Amino acid sequence: MRLPMPHAAVLLTAGVALLLAAPMVRGDEGMWLFNKLPLAHLQEKYDFEPPPGWADHLRSSAVRFNNGGSGSFVSADGLIMTNHHVGADTLSKLSTADKNYHHDGFFAARREDEVRAPDLELNVLVGIRDVTDVVNRDVSPEMDDARAGEAKRKAMARIEKEATDTNKMRNDVVTLYQGGQYHLYTYKKYTDVRLVFAPEFDIAFFGGDPDNFEYPRYDLDVCFFRAYEDDKPAKVEHHLKWSADGTRDGELIFVAGHPGRTDRLNTVASLEYLRDLRFPFLLDFLMKKEAMLLAFGKQGPEQARQAQEELFSIQNSRKARVGGFDGLKDVEFLNRKRQAEAELRDRVTAASKAGDPRVAAWDRITQAQKTSARIMKPWSYLERGWAFDSLLFEVARDLVRHAAEKGKPNADRLKEYRESNLESLELGLFSPAPIYPLFEQAKLAHSLSEWKKAMPDDPMIERVLHGRTPAEAARELVQGTKLVDVETRKKIAAGGIAAIEASDDPMIKLAVVVDAEARRLRKIQEDEVEGVEAANYAILARALFEAKGDSVYPDATFTLRLAFGVVRGYEQDGKAIPPYTTIGGAFEHAKAHGEKSPYELPASWHKARESGKLRLETPLNFVSTADIIGGNSGSPVVNRKNEVVGLIFDGNIQSLVLDFGYDERQARAVSVDSRGILEALRSVYHADRLVNELTGH
């Protein structure tokens, strides 16, 4: 499981969550803030009281991958564990036609063999501060929602810059409880990150798309990196020790990770909008792009290699959204939402005086959905860049906006170009990662064609195509641009607006042509959709706080959360699904499917079994009731002692509705077992250096 790609993730954020009826936490539900843990619940249900320093140690050991996943420090020398699919973007960028780390795997037998990632940033949370009063200070009652939203954005920019100027770290103001609270998260950044180990793709994603979001699973979805400082392995005070014993059925476990986005408590109007418009629109986009990537990959082995990581991302997103869409179409689910919303609305109305803004909040949120529907297509194609699916266009747009925004006061800039974000943006903008022109050309031709089909009357299309077919335009744009060269990008960035205006690069010109209209759509989205939602959800959240306080957890925001649960199987179609699978089971699963792709185990695994040294009874994967979603990929699973017992990598098919509501009857988090990881490292990959570092031996 992974956080959906950025354009898909943003598409799904139109309706922010509302705590509809102060829900009581059920079972092991919850993605909890580290500064607001459910200690009483843990004590009452599991007789567990974390000892002093337990939570701080786990928090400080957790790592966020800025490309959309989680990880953890697992040695004092900066060793980091995550999933193969979280590291896949980096593996692909490090690969060539002759050296395919993504497919064939990698192990650095010596420290000096560890390979530096071209543009990977890791974040470790070091501080949380409530800044709600500061964010709201400049908002006055006479402001409309758009002006209030702008005032808050400027305040957040100011807070982030002041913090960054002081502590020289990354600082993000995070919106919680849909505007009910704002917290400043301070992160230590690592940008010198090096690859240590990755298994072959065939075992990391064993079972492929057919087994994705299914269980039983038999995957070694693990990858190890190392953080460096001053060209030396980072010395970290907090890292997780490895459990010698793993878990047992029914054992309490914890997950520290960065769940991407939940919309569990949306208003009914928001959910209906997602169900009727956004999800169908997104799924159509994903399925058509998947078909294009499959067709490109069939042209040859090198084309297949270039497309593999993006194809996996699209397939993963498509399957995840199909599951979420099915949940939204569940009549019983929506009826429960309607009932809860009606009860809260009645309570608010009964307790309100004439003119109380809380009474009209639902109607204003509904109106925001109508605005979102009106701009959905042009906003997605222009501002989100769906029409221009190419890394080269992304570079061009960043250069154009970098020049325009850098000259503005920090508080007036688009969020991506604030001082607090510039270093991270420039890491990607000047990345030396390879770009493959023919692949970029194929993607761009496809996206231009889909834009033209979806919006045939948009006058912007002719301004872009100039009478050319999408294929002709894509060819001229990709073949004519010089932005593949990193030094060219740096020169244009250094030249600012003058360099942009003087540039004859066709991709730069394209970014300039569409920028004004894309910005106009973005402003509508921010003012009339996001601003309205934030203002009115905050009104309703405050009404709820008056009754319940903030003892309930906020929706996920790709920030660090703690989840917990127990190792437990489940029942499906009258059949008991046990919690564990084994290494031996992987061989049986392969045999049952004819040992054909995607059920082919790597040769290294067959060799290890034939040697008699591979312990087939070793647990490989397990499931638990922990509350996780995309973004939790790579999260460490720990026991009461804060020891690593597993590694989150997926959820089962029943978990795909967790974006909108928790249910532990069948929904399960799927993890790689710590015992399976060690056994594979020892007996399959002979990675003794890595095993010794993990176990301290």
C-alpha positions as CSV (number, residue, x, y, z in Angstrom):
1,M,0.0,0.0,0.0
2,R,1.3,3.5,-0.8
3,L,0.2,7.1,-0.6
4,P,-1.6,7.8,-3.9
5,M,0.4,9.9,-6.3
6,P,0.2,13.6,-5.6
7,H,-2.4,14.5,-8.2
8,A,-4.6,11.7,-7.1
9,A,-4.2,12.5,-3.4
10,V,-5.1,16.2,-4.0
11,L,-8.1,15.2,-6.0
12,L,-9.6,13.4,-3.0
13,T,-9.2,16.2,-0.5
14,A,-12.2,18.3,-1.5
15,G,-14.4,17.4,1.5
16,V,-12.4,17.7,4.7
17,A,-13.6,15.7,7.6
18,L,-16.1,16.7,10.3
19,L,-16.4,15.0,13.7
20,L,-20.1,14.4,13.0
21,A,-21.3,12.9,16.2
22,A,-18.3,12.7,18.6
23,P,-17.8,9.1,17.8
24,M,-16.7,6.8,20.5
25,V,-13.5,4.9,19.5
26,R,-14.4,1.4,18.6
27,G,-12.0,-1.5,19.0
28,D,-8.5,-0.6,17.9
29,E,-9.6,2.5,15.9
30,G,-7.4,5.6,15.8
31,M,-4.5,7.4,14.2
32,W,-3.4,9.2,17.3
33,L,-1.3,12.3,17.7
34,F,1.9,11.7,19.6
35,N,1.1,14.6,21.9
36,K,-2.4,13.3,22.5
37,L,-2.2,9.5,23.0
38,P,-5.1,7.4,24.2
39,L,-3.4,6.3,27.4
40,A,-6.6,5.6,29.4
41,H,-7.9,3.4,26.6
42,L,-4.6,1.4,26.4
43,Q,-4.6,1.0,30.2
44,E,-8.2,-0.1,30.3
45,K,-8.3,-2.5,27.4
46,Y,-4.7,-3.8,27.3
47,D,-3.4,-3.1,30.8
48,F,-0.5,-1.2,29.2
49,E,0.9,2.0,30.5
50,P,3.8,3.2,28.3
51,P,6.9,3.8,30.6
52,P,8.4,7.3,30.7
53,G,10.2,8.1,27.4
54,W,8.5,5.3,25.5
55,A,6.5,7.5,23.1
56,D,9.3,10.0,22.7
57,H,11.7,7.2,21.7
58,L,9.3,5.8,19.2
59,R,8.5,9.2,17.8
60,S,12.2,10.1,17.4
61,S,12.9,6.7,15.7
62,A,10.2,7.2,13.1
63,V,11.1,8.6,9.6
64,R,9.0,10.2,6.9
65,F,9.9,9.7,3.3
66,N,8.9,12.8,1.5
67,N,8.0,10.9,-1.6
68,G,5.1,9.4,0.3
69,G,5.9,6.7,2.8
70,S,7.3,5.9,6.3
71,G,10.3,4.3,7.8
72,S,12.3,4.0,11.0
73,F,15.9,4.1,12.3
74,V,17.0,0.6,13.2
75,S,20.6,1.2,14.2
76,A,22.7,3.9,15.9
77,D,24.5,4.4,12.5
78,G,21.6,5.9,10.7
79,L,20.3,2.6,9.2
80,I,16.7,3.1,8.0
81,M,14.1,0.4,7.3
82,T,11.2,0.9,4.9
83,N,9.4,-0.9,2.1
84,H,10.8,-1.9,-1.3
85,H,7.8,0.0,-2.8
86,V,8.6,3.1,-0.8
87,G,12.2,3.0,-2.0
88,A,11.1,2.0,-5.6
89,D,11.2,5.6,-6.9
90,T,14.9,5.8,-5.8
91,L,15.7,2.3,-7.0
92,S,14.4,3.2,-10.4
93,K,16.3,6.5,-10.5
94,L,19.5,4.7,-9.6
95,S,18.9,2.0,-12.2
96,T,20.1,1.8,-15.8
97,A,19.6,-0.7,-18.6
98,D,22.7,-2.6,-17.4
99,K,22.1,-2.2,-13.7
100,N,18.5,-2.6,-12.6
101,Y,18.4,-2.3,-8.8
102,H,14.6,-2.1,-8.9
103,H,14.2,-5.5,-10.5
104,D,17.4,-7.4,-9.6
105,G,17.9,-6.0,-6.0
106,F,21.0,-4.6,-4.4
107,F,23.3,-5.1,-1.4
108,A,26.2,-3.0,-0.4
109,A,28.7,-5.5,1.1
110,R,30.7,-2.6,2.5
111,R,29.8,0.9,3.8
112,E,31.7,2.5,0.9
113,D,29.5,0.6,-1.6
114,E,26.3,2.3,-0.4
115,V,24.8,4.3,-3.3
116,R,23.5,7.9,-2.8
117,A,19.9,8.6,-3.8
118,P,19.7,11.5,-6.2
119,D,16.8,13.5,-4.6
120,L,15.5,11.7,-1.5
121,E,14.5,13.7,1.6
122,L,13.8,12.2,4.9
123,N,12.1,14.0,7.8
124,V,12.3,13.1,11.5
125,L,9.8,14.9,13.8
126,V,11.6,16.7,16.7
127,G,9.0,19.1,18.0
128,I,5.2,19.9,18.0
129,R,3.8,23.3,19.1
130,D,0.2,24.4,19.2
131,V,-0.1,27.6,17.1
132,T,-3.9,27.8,16.8
133,D,-4.2,31.2,18.4
134,V,-1.4,32.7,16.3
135,V,-3.0,31.4,13.0
136,N,-6.4,32.8,14.0
137,R,-5.1,36.1,15.3
138,D,-5.6,38.0,12.1
139,V,-9.0,36.6,11.3
140,S,-11.9,39.0,12.2
141,P,-15.7,38.3,12.3
142,E,-16.5,40.5,9.3
143,M,-14.2,38.5,7.0
144,D,-15.8,36.2,4.5
145,D,-14.5,32.7,4.1
146,A,-12.1,33.6,1.3
147,R,-10.4,36.5,3.2
148,A,-10.3,34.4,6.4
149,G,-8.6,31.6,4.5
150,E,-6.1,34.0,3.0
151,A,-5.3,35.5,6.4
152,K,-4.7,32.0,7.8
153,R,-2.4,31.0,4.9
154,K,-0.3,34.2,5.4
155,A,-0.1,33.5,9.1
156,M,1.0,29.9,8.5
157,A,3.7,31.2,6.1
158,R,4.9,33.7,8.7
159,I,5.0,31.1,11.5
160,E,6.9,28.6,9.3
161,K,9.5,31.2,8.2
162,E,10.1,32.5,11.7
163,A,10.6,29.0,13.0
164,T,12.9,28.1,10.1
165,D,15.0,31.2,10.5
166,T,15.4,30.3,14.2
167,N,16.0,26.6,14.2
168,K,17.3,26.0,10.6
169,M,15.0,23.0,10.2
170,R,11.9,22.1,8.2
171,N,8.8,23.6,9.8
172,D,5.2,22.8,8.6
173,V,2.0,24.2,10.1
174,V,-0.4,21.3,10.1
175,T,-4.2,21.8,10.0
176,L,-5.9,19.5,12.5
177,Y,-9.6,18.9,13.2
178,Q,-10.4,20.7,9.9
179,G,-9.3,24.0,11.1
180,G,-10.2,23.5,14.8
181,Q,-6.4,23.4,15.7
182,Y,-3.1,24.2,14.0
183,H,0.2,22.7,15.1
184,L,3.7,23.5,14.1
185,Y,5.7,20.4,13.3
186,T,9.5,20.8,13.3
187,Y,11.5,18.2,11.4
188,K,15.2,17.4,11.2
189,K,16.0,16.8,7.5
190,Y,18.3,14.3,5.9
191,T,19.1,14.7,2.2
192,D,22.2,12.6,1.9
193,V,20.5,9.2,1.9
194,R,22.2,6.0,0.5
195,L,20.8,2.7,-0.6
196,V,22.0,-0.3,1.5
197,F,19.8,-3.2,0.6
198,A,16.8,-4.1,-1.6
199,P,15.6,-7.6,-2.6
200,E,14.5,-8.6,-6.1
201,F,11.2,-7.1,-7.3
202,D,9.8,-10.6,-7.8
203,I,9.8,-11.3,-4.0
204,A,9.2,-7.7,-2.9
205,F,6.0,-7.7,-4.9
206,F,5.3,-11.4,-5.1
207,G,1.9,-12.1,-6.5
208,G,1.9,-8.7,-8.3
209,D,-1.3,-6.8,-8.9
210,P,-3.6,-9.9,-8.5
211,D,-2.5,-10.3,-4.8
212,N,-2.2,-6.6,-4.1
213,F,-4.6,-5.7,-1.2
214,E,-5.2,-9.4,-0.7
215,Y,-4.4,-11.9,2.0
216,P,-2.7,-14.4,2.6
217,R,0.5,-12.7,1.2
218,Y,4.1,-13.8,0.9
219,D,6.1,-10.7,0.2
220,L,9.6,-9.5,1.4
221,D,8.6,-5.9,0.8
222,V,11.6,-4.4,2.6
223,C,14.4,-2.0,1.8
224,F,17.2,-0.4,3.8
225,F,18.8,3.0,3.4
226,R,21.3,4.9,5.5
227,A,21.2,8.6,6.5
228,Y,24.5,10.5,6.2
229,E,25.7,13.8,7.7
230,D,29.0,15.4,6.6
231,D,29.7,12.4,4.4
232,K,29.6,10.1,7.4
233,P,26.8,7.8,8.7
234,A,24.5,9.8,10.9
235,K,24.8,9.1,14.6
236,V,21.2,8.8,15.9
237,E,20.3,8.7,19.6
238,H,16.9,7.1,19.0
239,H,16.6,3.8,17.0
240,L,14.5,0.7,17.4
241,K,16.0,-2.5,18.6
242,W,15.1,-5.8,16.8
243,S,13.0,-8.3,18.6
244,A,14.5,-11.8,18.9
245,D,11.1,-13.4,19.2
246,G,8.7,-11.6,16.9
247,T,5.0,-11.8,17.7
248,R,2.4,-14.3,18.7
249,D,-1.3,-14.5,17.9
250,G,-3.3,-12.0,19.9
251,E,-0.3,-9.9,20.9
252,L,-0.6,-6.1,21.3
253,I,1.4,-4.2,18.7
254,F,2.0,-0.5,17.8
255,V,2.5,1.2,14.4
256,A,4.3,4.5,14.1
257,G,3.9,6.0,10.7
258,H,2.5,8.8,8.5
259,P,-1.0,7.9,7.2
260,G,-1.7,10.0,4.2
261,R,-5.3,11.2,4.2
262,T,-8.6,10.1,5.7
263,D,-12.0,11.5,5.1
264,R,-13.8,9.4,7.6
265,L,-16.2,12.0,9.0
266,N,-17.1,14.0,5.9
267,T,-20.5,15.6,5.6
268,V,-22.9,13.6,3.5
269,A,-22.7,16.2,0.7
270,S,-18.9,15.7,0.5
271,L,-19.3,11.9,0.4
272,E,-21.9,12.1,-2.3
273,Y,-19.7,14.4,-4.4
274,L,-16.8,12.0,-4.1
275,R,-19.1,9.1,-5.0
276,D,-20.9,10.7,-7.9
277,L,-18.2,12.8,-9.5
278,R,-14.6,12.7,-8.3
279,F,-14.1,9.0,-7.9
280,P,-15.5,8.1,-11.3
281,F,-13.4,10.9,-12.8
282,L,-10.3,9.7,-11.1
283,L,-10.8,6.0,-11.9
284,D,-11.3,6.8,-15.5
285,F,-8.0,8.7,-15.5
286,L,-6.1,5.9,-13.7
287,M,-7.4,3.1,-16.0
288,K,-6.5,5.0,-19.2
289,K,-3.1,5.8,-17.9
290,E,-2.5,2.2,-16.8
291,A,-3.4,1.1,-20.3
292,M,-0.9,3.6,-21.8
293,L,1.9,2.5,-19.5
294,L,1.3,-1.2,-20.3
295,A,1.4,-0.5,-24.0
296,F,4.6,1.5,-23.7
297,G,6.2,-1.3,-21.6
298,K,5.4,-3.9,-24.3
299,Q,7.6,-2.1,-26.8
300,G,10.7,-3.7,-25.3
301,P,12.6,-4.6,-22.0
302,E,14.1,-1.1,-21.6
303,Q,10.7,0.5,-22.1
304,A,9.2,-1.9,-19.5
305,R,12.0,-1.0,-17.1
306,Q,11.4,2.8,-17.5
307,A,7.6,2.4,-17.0
308,Q,7.6,-0.2,-14.3
309,E,7.6,2.0,-11.2
310,E,5.0,4.4,-12.5
311,L,2.9,1.5,-13.7
312,F,2.9,0.0,-10.2
313,S,2.0,3.3,-8.7
314,I,-1.0,3.7,-11.0
315,Q,-2.2,0.1,-10.5
316,N,-1.9,0.5,-6.8
317,S,-3.9,3.7,-6.8
318,R,-6.5,2.2,-9.2
319,K,-7.1,-0.8,-7.0
320,A,-7.2,1.2,-3.8
321,R,-9.7,3.7,-5.2
322,V,-12.0,0.9,-6.6
323,G,-12.2,-0.4,-3.0
324,G,-12.9,3.1,-1.6
325,F,-15.5,3.7,-4.3
326,D,-17.3,0.5,-3.4
327,G,-17.4,1.7,0.2
328,L,-19.0,5.0,-0.8
329,K,-21.7,3.1,-2.7
330,D,-22.6,1.1,0.4
331,V,-26.2,2.3,1.2
332,E,-26.0,1.2,4.8
333,F,-22.8,3.2,5.3
334,L,-24.2,6.4,3.9
335,N,-27.4,6.0,5.9
336,R,-25.4,5.8,9.1
337,K,-23.6,9.0,8.0
338,R,-26.9,10.8,7.3
339,Q,-28.4,9.8,10.7
340,A,-25.3,11.0,12.6
341,E,-25.2,14.2,10.7
342,A,-28.9,14.9,11.2
343,E,-28.5,14.3,15.0
344,L,-25.6,16.7,15.3
345,R,-27.4,19.3,13.2
346,D,-30.5,19.1,15.3
347,R,-28.4,19.5,18.5
348,V,-26.6,22.5,17.1
349,T,-29.8,24.1,15.9
350,A,-31.5,23.6,19.2
351,A,-28.6,25.2,21.1
352,S,-28.2,28.1,18.7
353,K,-29.6,31.6,18.7
354,A,-30.9,33.5,15.7
355,G,-28.0,34.2,13.3
356,D,-25.7,31.7,14.8
357,P,-23.2,30.8,11.9
358,R,-23.1,27.2,12.9
359,V,-26.6,26.6,11.6
360,A,-25.7,27.5,8.1
361,A,-22.3,25.7,8.1
362,W,-23.6,22.6,6.4
363,D,-25.2,24.5,3.6
364,R,-22.0,26.5,2.9
365,I,-20.0,23.2,2.8
366,T,-22.6,21.9,0.3
367,Q,-22.2,25.0,-1.8
368,A,-18.4,24.4,-1.8
369,Q,-18.9,20.9,-3.3
370,K,-20.9,22.5,-6.1
371,T,-18.1,24.9,-6.8
372,S,-15.6,22.1,-6.8
373,A,-17.8,20.2,-9.3
374,R,-17.8,23.2,-11.6
375,I,-14.0,23.5,-11.8
376,M,-13.1,19.8,-11.3
377,K,-12.0,19.2,-14.9
378,P,-10.1,22.4,-15.7
379,W,-8.5,22.5,-12.3
380,S,-7.3,18.9,-12.6
381,Y,-6.0,19.2,-16.1
382,L,-4.4,22.6,-15.8
383,E,-3.4,23.3,-12.1
384,R,-2.9,19.7,-11.2
385,G,-1.0,19.1,-14.5
386,W,-3.0,16.2,-15.7
387,A,-2.9,17.6,-19.3
388,F,0.9,17.8,-19.2
389,D,2.1,14.4,-17.8
390,S,5.8,14.8,-18.0
391,L,8.6,15.4,-15.6
392,L,9.9,18.0,-18.0
393,F,6.8,20.0,-17.7
394,E,6.9,19.7,-13.9
395,V,10.5,21.1,-14.0
396,A,9.3,24.0,-16.4
397,R,6.4,24.9,-14.2
398,D,8.6,24.9,-11.0
399,L,11.1,27.2,-12.8
400,V,8.4,29.6,-14.0
401,R,6.8,29.8,-10.6
402,H,10.0,29.7,-8.7
403,A,11.0,32.9,-10.6
404,A,7.6,34.6,-10.0
405,E,7.2,33.7,-6.4
406,K,10.7,34.2,-5.1
407,G,10.3,38.0,-5.7
408,K,7.2,38.2,-3.5
409,P,6.9,38.6,0.2
410,N,7.1,35.2,1.8
411,A,3.5,35.3,3.2
412,D,2.1,36.1,-0.3
413,R,3.7,33.1,-2.1
414,L,2.2,29.9,-3.1
415,K,2.8,27.3,-0.4
416,E,5.4,25.3,-2.3
417,Y,7.6,28.3,-2.8
418,R,7.7,29.6,0.7
419,E,11.1,30.0,2.3
420,S,10.4,27.0,4.6
421,N,9.8,24.8,1.5
422,L,12.4,26.1,-1.0
423,E,15.2,23.8,0.0
424,S,13.1,20.7,-0.4
425,L,11.6,21.9,-3.7
426,E,15.1,22.7,-5.1
427,L,16.3,19.2,-4.1
428,G,13.8,17.8,-6.7
429,L,14.1,20.6,-9.2
430,F,17.9,20.1,-9.6
431,S,17.8,16.3,-9.2
432,P,20.3,14.4,-11.4
433,A,17.9,11.5,-11.7
434,P,17.6,10.3,-15.3
435,I,14.8,11.4,-17.6
436,Y,13.9,9.3,-20.6
437,P,12.7,11.4,-23.5
438,L,10.8,8.8,-25.4
439,F,8.9,7.8,-22.2
440,E,8.2,11.5,-21.4
441,Q,7.0,12.0,-25.0
442,A,4.6,9.0,-24.8
443,K,3.1,10.2,-21.5
444,L,2.7,13.8,-22.7
445,A,1.1,12.7,-25.9
446,H,-1.4,10.6,-24.0
447,S,-2.3,13.3,-21.5
448,L,-2.7,16.0,-24.1
449,S,-5.0,13.7,-26.0
450,E,-7.1,12.9,-22.9
451,W,-7.4,16.6,-22.1
452,K,-8.6,17.3,-25.7
453,K,-11.2,14.6,-25.4
454,A,-12.4,15.6,-22.0
455,M,-12.6,19.4,-22.7
456,P,-12.9,19.8,-26.5
457,D,-14.2,23.4,-26.2
458,D,-11.5,24.7,-23.9
459,P,-9.8,27.6,-25.8
460,M,-6.6,26.8,-23.9
461,I,-6.2,23.6,-26.0
462,E,-5.6,25.5,-29.2
463,R,-3.2,27.9,-27.4
464,V,-1.2,24.8,-26.5
465,L,-1.5,22.7,-29.6
466,H,-1.4,25.4,-32.3
467,G,-3.0,23.1,-34.8
468,R,-0.7,20.2,-34.0
469,T,-2.0,16.8,-32.9
470,P,-1.2,15.8,-29.3
471,A,1.5,13.4,-30.6
472,E,3.1,16.1,-32.7
473,A,3.0,18.6,-29.9
474,A,4.5,16.1,-27.4
475,R,7.3,15.3,-29.8
476,E,8.2,18.9,-30.4
477,L,8.0,19.8,-26.8
478,V,10.2,17.0,-25.5
479,Q,12.7,17.0,-28.3
480,G,13.0,20.7,-28.2
481,T,13.5,21.3,-24.5
482,K,16.9,21.6,-22.8
483,L,15.6,21.0,-19.4
484,V,16.9,17.4,-19.2
485,D,20.2,19.1,-18.4
486,V,20.5,20.0,-14.7
487,E,22.9,22.8,-15.3
488,T,20.4,24.4,-17.7
489,R,17.8,24.3,-15.0
490,K,20.2,26.0,-12.5
491,K,21.1,28.7,-14.9
492,I,17.4,29.5,-15.6
493,A,16.6,29.5,-11.9
494,A,19.5,31.8,-11.1
495,G,18.4,34.2,-13.9
496,G,14.9,34.6,-12.4
497,I,12.1,36.3,-14.3
498,A,14.4,37.8,-16.9
499,A,15.7,34.3,-17.8
500,I,12.1,33.0,-18.1
501,E,11.1,35.9,-20.3
502,A,14.1,35.5,-22.5
503,S,13.9,31.7,-22.8
504,D,12.9,30.1,-26.1
505,D,12.7,26.6,-24.5
506,P,9.3,25.2,-25.7
507,M,8.6,23.6,-22.3
508,I,9.2,26.8,-20.5
509,K,6.9,28.6,-23.0
510,L,4.2,26.0,-22.4
511,A,4.4,26.5,-18.6
512,V,4.1,30.3,-19.2
513,V,1.1,30.0,-21.5
514,V,-1.0,27.9,-19.1
515,D,0.2,29.6,-15.8
516,A,-2.3,32.5,-15.6
517,E,-5.4,30.2,-16.1
518,A,-4.0,27.5,-13.8
519,R,-3.4,30.1,-11.1
520,R,-7.0,31.5,-11.5
521,L,-8.4,28.0,-11.0
522,R,-6.2,27.4,-8.0
523,K,-7.4,30.6,-6.4
524,I,-11.0,29.5,-6.9
525,Q,-10.2,26.2,-5.3
526,E,-8.4,27.8,-2.4
527,D,-11.0,30.6,-1.8
528,E,-14.3,29.1,-2.7
529,V,-13.7,25.4,-1.9
530,E,-10.9,24.9,0.6
531,G,-11.4,28.2,2.4
532,V,-15.2,27.7,2.7
533,E,-14.7,24.1,4.0
534,A,-12.0,25.1,6.5
535,A,-14.0,27.9,7.9
536,N,-17.2,26.0,8.3
537,Y,-15.8,22.7,9.4
538,A,-13.9,24.6,12.0
539,I,-17.2,26.2,13.2
540,L,-18.7,22.7,13.6
541,A,-15.6,21.3,15.2
542,R,-15.6,24.0,17.8
543,A,-19.2,23.2,18.6
544,L,-18.1,19.6,19.1
545,F,-15.1,20.6,21.2
546,E,-17.5,22.3,23.6
547,A,-19.0,19.0,24.4
548,K,-16.2,16.5,24.0
549,G,-12.9,18.4,23.8
550,D,-10.2,17.1,21.5
551,S,-10.1,13.6,23.0
552,V,-11.0,12.2,19.6
553,Y,-8.3,11.8,17.0
554,P,-8.1,14.0,13.9
555,D,-8.1,12.8,10.4
556,A,-4.8,11.7,8.8
557,T,-2.6,14.5,7.4
558,F,0.6,12.6,6.3
559,T,2.0,13.5,9.7
560,L,3.3,11.1,12.4
561,R,0.6,9.1,14.2
562,L,0.5,6.1,16.5
563,A,-1.9,3.2,15.8
564,F,-2.3,0.0,17.8
565,G,-4.0,-3.3,17.6
566,V,-3.5,-7.0,18.0
567,V,-2.2,-9.8,15.7
568,R,-5.4,-11.5,14.6
569,G,-6.7,-13.4,11.7
570,Y,-10.3,-13.1,10.4
571,E,-13.1,-14.9,8.7
572,Q,-13.9,-14.5,5.0
573,D,-16.7,-16.4,3.1
574,G,-17.0,-18.8,6.1
575,K,-13.3,-19.6,6.0
576,A,-10.8,-18.8,8.8
577,I,-7.8,-16.8,7.6
578,P,-4.9,-17.4,10.0
579,P,-2.8,-14.4,10.9
580,Y,0.6,-15.7,9.7
581,T,2.1,-17.0,6.5
582,T,5.5,-18.7,6.2
583,I,8.5,-18.8,3.9
584,G,7.5,-22.3,2.9
585,G,4.0,-21.1,2.1
586,A,5.6,-18.8,-0.5
587,F,7.0,-21.7,-2.4
588,E,3.6,-23.5,-2.2
589,H,1.8,-20.3,-3.4
590,A,4.2,-20.1,-6.4
591,K,3.6,-23.8,-7.3
592,A,-0.2,-23.4,-7.1
593,H,0.1,-20.7,-9.7
594,G,2.4,-22.6,-12.1
595,E,5.4,-20.6,-10.9
596,K,4.7,-18.0,-13.6
597,S,4.9,-14.3,-13.3
598,P,3.9,-12.7,-11.0
599,Y,4.3,-15.9,-8.9
600,E,7.9,-16.6,-9.8
601,L,10.2,-16.6,-6.8
602,P,13.8,-15.4,-7.6
603,A,16.5,-17.8,-8.3
604,S,18.2,-16.8,-5.1
605,W,15.3,-18.2,-3.1
606,H,15.3,-21.5,-4.9
607,K,19.1,-21.8,-4.3
608,A,18.6,-21.1,-0.6
609,R,15.9,-23.7,-0.3
610,E,18.0,-26.3,-2.2
611,S,20.9,-25.6,0.2
612,G,18.8,-26.8,3.1
613,K,19.7,-23.7,5.1
614,L,16.5,-21.7,4.5
615,R,14.1,-22.4,7.4
616,L,10.7,-22.8,5.6
617,E,8.7,-22.6,8.8
618,T,9.8,-19.0,9.5
619,P,6.8,-16.5,9.6
620,L,7.0,-14.2,6.5
621,N,3.8,-12.0,6.7
622,F,1.2,-11.4,9.4
623,V,-2.0,-9.3,9.8
624,S,-3.2,-7.2,12.7
625,T,-6.1,-4.9,13.6
626,A,-3.9,-1.8,13.5
627,D,-5.6,1.2,11.9
628,I,-3.5,2.1,8.9
629,I,-3.9,3.6,5.3
630,G,-1.7,4.6,2.5
631,G,1.3,6.6,3.7
632,N,1.8,4.0,6.5
633,S,3.8,1.9,4.1
634,G,7.2,1.3,5.7
635,S,5.9,2.0,9.2
636,P,7.7,-0.1,11.9
637,V,5.5,-2.5,13.9
638,V,6.8,-2.7,17.5
639,N,5.8,-4.6,20.7
640,R,5.4,-3.2,24.2
641,K,9.2,-3.1,24.6
642,N,9.5,-0.8,21.5
643,E,11.2,-3.6,19.6
644,V,10.7,-4.2,15.9
645,V,8.4,-7.1,15.2
646,G,7.3,-6.2,11.7
647,L,7.0,-3.8,8.8
648,I,3.7,-2.5,7.4
649,F,3.4,-2.9,3.7
650,D,-0.3,-3.3,2.8
651,G,-3.8,-3.7,3.9
652,N,-6.3,-6.4,2.8
653,I,-9.2,-5.7,0.4
654,Q,-11.5,-5.1,3.3
655,S,-9.3,-2.3,4.6
656,L,-9.8,-0.1,1.5
657,V,-12.9,1.6,3.1
658,L,-10.7,2.8,6.0
659,D,-10.4,6.1,4.3
660,F,-14.0,6.7,5.3
661,G,-14.6,4.6,8.4
662,Y,-13.0,2.0,10.7
663,D,-14.2,-1.6,11.0
664,E,-12.0,-4.3,12.6
665,R,-14.2,-7.3,11.7
666,Q,-12.2,-8.1,8.6
667,A,-10.1,-5.0,7.8
668,R,-6.4,-5.9,8.5
669,A,-3.0,-4.3,8.2
670,V,-0.5,-6.6,6.5
671,S,3.1,-6.6,7.7
672,V,6.4,-8.3,6.8
673,D,7.4,-10.4,9.9
674,S,10.7,-9.4,11.5
675,R,11.7,-13.0,11.7
676,G,11.1,-13.4,7.9
677,I,13.3,-10.4,7.2
678,L,16.2,-11.7,9.2
679,E,15.9,-15.2,7.8
680,A,16.0,-13.9,4.2
681,L,18.9,-11.6,4.9
682,R,20.9,-14.5,6.5
683,S,20.0,-17.5,4.3
684,V,19.1,-16.0,1.0
685,Y,21.2,-12.9,0.6
686,H,24.1,-13.7,3.0
687,A,23.9,-10.1,4.2
688,D,25.8,-10.8,7.5
689,R,27.0,-7.2,7.8
690,L,23.4,-6.0,7.8
691,V,22.1,-8.8,10.1
692,N,24.8,-7.9,12.6
693,E,23.9,-4.3,12.6
694,L,20.2,-5.0,13.1
695,T,20.7,-7.5,15.9
696,G,23.7,-5.8,17.6
697,H,25.8,-8.9,17.3
